[in-house]
């Protein structure tokens, strides 16, 4: 436990599987943690039943409490952890804004894109809170596995060294090893693009295309991730770390990944709309694909896998035709 959290609590804005996992992870270390929820049923599930239906078999710490009142969660907190789907961020900010305190460092767990004009969550937050002290967490962190206490690693990225150290210390224990990074853009880029590649990987498995196909997909997907990040000023080496290759591998190989599930459903004949209707949470890659595709076209960045995922999601092109287009592109050197 850090000195800054010794006599106060941690506020978590969000109550999905990842938000609850991180809140419980901190609470199990003896730190009072308050979770803001949007539904009374979820508050009761956490506070009374000591469980979350999205995390089967996981017993929640008594140091974790859920609230409907945002002020009770935020006021007096030593730090705020932001974890809500990007598309719901405006609603979260409306509740957070009246109690905003620039002295409270913020850790974002969001790996999506808010809007076409704000590719990164930090950019949007700074239009609302210009003096926000922002840090980002990313890595190969499937929520259920972390909640079950299985060993994993992650990275926190910030331009503020003290915030890096604060959140690294807060989150690190024998089950989760956290590293530091100064490359906020690179860490954010990896978390966004890997979701698009996970959709493609799910399609690959649904069609039983084999190990060669999937390995080629992931390797070229990493290349797209690097090209996207470099166009925004990211450091290339970041993408060979936990928030790049690490997260790409985890989401591309696991059925626990919502974006992988989306791709698998597409490969089995469902539309994106049908998949989203059946989902109780959000697959960030669907919205991210639309924004990244447009960005790559406008910036003349070669992202053929992203383009094909976009065509399948938004242009009703069959997966078989998309694969043919990928495989018959002009030949070039690697």
N, C-alpha and C positions, 0 to 999 in steps of 0.2 A: 504494500500500500504506500502511495506517495504521501509526502507531507501535506500536499495541497488537498488531498481527499480525506485526510485523517479526521477532520471535524465537520465534514459536510457530506453531501451525497452526489451521485452522478445522475444526470437527467438523460433519459433516452426518449427521443421523439420518434415514435413508430412502434408497432406491435406485431409485425410479421415474424416469420421464422428467423430471419437473420437478426433483426432488432432484439427479439426475445433471447436468442442465443447469446449475443454479446452482453446483454443486460445480465443474464444469468451467470455468464462467465465471470463478470466483474463481481457480482454479488457473492459468488462462491468463495471469493478471496476475502470476504469479510467487509466489503465496502457497501454501504447502503446505496441501493440503486432504485430509482423511480422511473417507471415506464408510463408514457402517455399513450392512452388507447382512445379509439374513436367509438367503441361500442361497449355498452354495459356488460353484455354477455362475456366479452373477452376479459374485462376487469374481474368479473366473478370467477372465470375459469382460472386465472392466474392467482388471485388472492385467496380463493376458497379451495379450489381443487388442486392448486400447486402444480398445474400442468398447462401445456398449450397444445391444442389438437394438431398443429402443424409440426410438432416435434414429438412423435409417438414414443412413449417409454421413458421420456426425460422428466425427472422430478425437479421442480424449480426450488431454488434456495429461499429460505425464509427472509433473507436480506433483500429480496426483490419484492417490490409492491407496485401495483398498477393503479392508475388514476384516470378519471375522465376529465378532471380539471387541469388544464395545461399549466396554470400558474403554480399549483401545488408541486408540480414536477420541476419547473424551471427555477423558481425563486430559491435563492440560497445555494444552488448547485455549484460545485467547483468546476464542472465541465459539462458540456452538452454533446451528446452523440446523436447525430441525425441519420435516421434510417427509414426512409419511406420511398415508395416507387416515384421516379422522377415526375410522372404525370400528375401525382397528387401533391407535389411540393408546394404549389401556391396555397393550397388549403392549410398545410402545416404552418407555413409562414404567417398566414393570417392570424393563427392562434398564438404563435410564438412572438410576433412583433411587439405587442404591448408590454412584454416582459423582457425584451432583449437587453442584454448587458454586455458591453464590449469587453468586460474583464473576464467573461466566461469563454475559455477556448472551446472551439467546436471541432468535433471529429465527424467527418462524413463517411458513411458506409455505402453511399449510392453509386452504382456503376452504370447509370443510364444517362440520357441526354434530356434536358428540360425542354428546349425548344430549338428551332432552326437557327435562331440568332444567338443562342447560348449553348455551344457544344459541351461546355464544362459546367458542372453544378456551381463551382466556385465563382465563375463569371456572373451567373445569375444572382447568387447570394450577395455579391458585392454591389449589385444595383440596388439592393434593399438595405444592406448593412455594409456601408463602405469601409468601416473599421473592423470588420470581422477578423478574428484570429482563426484561420482555417487550416485544418489538417485532413488528410485523406487516408483511409485504410483500404488496402487491396491485396489480393493474393489468392492462392488456391484454397479457398475456404468455403466448402460446402457446409451449410448451416447445421444439418443434422449430425454430421461427423464431428464438428466442433462441439456441439451440444452433448454428444456422447463421450466427450473427453479423449477422442483419438488425436494423436500427435499431429501437429500442423505448424506451418510457418506463414507469416504475413509481413507486410511492410507498411509503415506510416510515412507519408510524405508531406512536408511542409517547408515553407520558407522561414519559419521561426524555429530555431534550434531548441528553445525551451519547450515548445509544444511537442516537438518530435519526442523529446526525452520523457515528457509527462505521459503521453499516450503509450509510448513503448513500455514504460514501467508499469502503467496501469493494467495493460493487457497481457503482459508476459507472465507465464508461469510454466510448470513442467509439461503442460499439454500444448501450449501455444508459444512459439518463439517469434518475436516481433523484431524486425530490422528497421533501420531509419533510411530515409532518402530525401535529397533536396530537389529531386526532379518531379514536381507535382504534375506537370503536363504529361510526362512519360507514364507515370503510374496511372493517371486518369485515362489516358489513351488506351492502355492495355486492357483496363477493366471494361471499356466500352466496346472495342472491336472484338474481343474474345467472345462476346455474346453472339455476334453475327456468325462467327466461325463455328460456334457450338450448334447453331441452327443447321448449318451445312453438314456438320458431323452427324447430327441426329438423322438427317435425310440419308446420309451415306449408310448408316447402320440399318435403317428401316428397309433399304433396298438391298441389303446384304452384299455390298460392293467389295468387301474384303479389306484386309489390313493394308495392302499396297495403296489402295485408293485413299483410305483414311489418313495414312501417314503422309502421303503427298499433299492432301488437303491441309493438314495441320502445318506442314512445313511452309507451304506457299501462303497459308493464312498468317503465319508469323511475319512473312515478308510484307504483307499488306499492312499489318499492324505497325511495323517499323516505318513504312513509307508515310502512313497517315500521321504518326507521331512526329516524325522528322519535319513534316511540312508545318508543324505548329511550334517547332523549337525544342522538341524532346531529345533526350540523349539516347543514342542507339543502344548502349549497353543496358539501359533499364529494361528493355524488352527481352533480354536473355535472363532476367531475374524472375522473382516470384510474381510480380504483378503483370508480367508479360507471358513468357513461355509457361511459367508455373500455372497461372490461372487458365491459360488456353488449354493446357493438358487436362486439368481437372474438369472443366466444363464440357470439353469435347468427348470425354470418355465416361461420364457418369450420368445415369438415368435420374439422379437426384437434381440435376441441373434443369431448371425450367426451360431454358433456351434449347438445350438438347431435346427435351421432351417435345418442344414445339416442332423442331426439325423432324423428329421421329414421326410425329402425327402427320406432318405434311407428306412424308415419305409413304405413309399408309393411306393417303388419299384425302385427308381432311384439309379444309381451308384454314387460313390463319384465323378468320373470324370464328369458325367452329371451335378451334382450339382455345381461343381466348374465352369463349363462352363457358367452356368446361373447366376453366382454371379458377381456383380460389385465390391465387396470387397473381403477380405480374411477371411476364417474360420481357425484360427490358430490351432484348435484342430486336423485337419487332419494330418498336418505335425508332430505336437507334439505327436500324438498317435504312430506314427512309431518310433520316437526316444525314448519315454518313455517305450514302449514295449521292445525294445532291451535292454535298460538299466536295466529294471526289471528282464529280463531273465539272463543277465550277472551277476547281483548282487544278484540273488536268492531272490528277493523281491516278495511277494505274491500280485499281482494286477490282480485278475481274470476279473474284469469288463474292465479294460484297455486291457487285452488280447482278450476279446470277441469283443470289438470295433475294435481292430486291425484286427481280423479275418474277420469281416464283411467288413471293409474298404479295406483290402489288400489281403485277401485269398479267397474272394468270398463265404464265408460261409453265409448261410441264417440267418436272424435275429432269426427265429424260432429255428434253430439248436443251435445258440449261447445261447439263453435263456435256452434251455434244458440242455446244458452243464453247465451253471451257477447253475441251480436248482438241478442238480444231482451230484454235487461235494461231496467229502467225508464230512460227518457230523462232526462238531467240536463245541467247546464252543465259545461263543462270545468274 
